[in-house]
Amino acid sequence: MDLSKKSAENVEYMIEKIKDKLKVMNLGAIKPSHFDENMYEELTEIYEMVMRKNTFSTSEMQALAEELGNLRKQ
């Protein structure tokens, strides 16, 4: 997957991988349709950070959830 290209498919891929890695319980809370390509760079940064880490503290999980919330479409 070439994540250097902005596309709806890449947004969906990154969101699904983030959800898998963070083991998000409320899967309906984070949907690829909530994000668009305007925030692609920010989403890519979050994706890369999440993929680098193996574990997350509670405060890190909360911060990631807040940041993803900030990136959602208005």
Helices and strands as residue ranges (DSSP letters): H 8-22, G 27-29, G 32-34, G 37-39, H 40-52, H 58-71
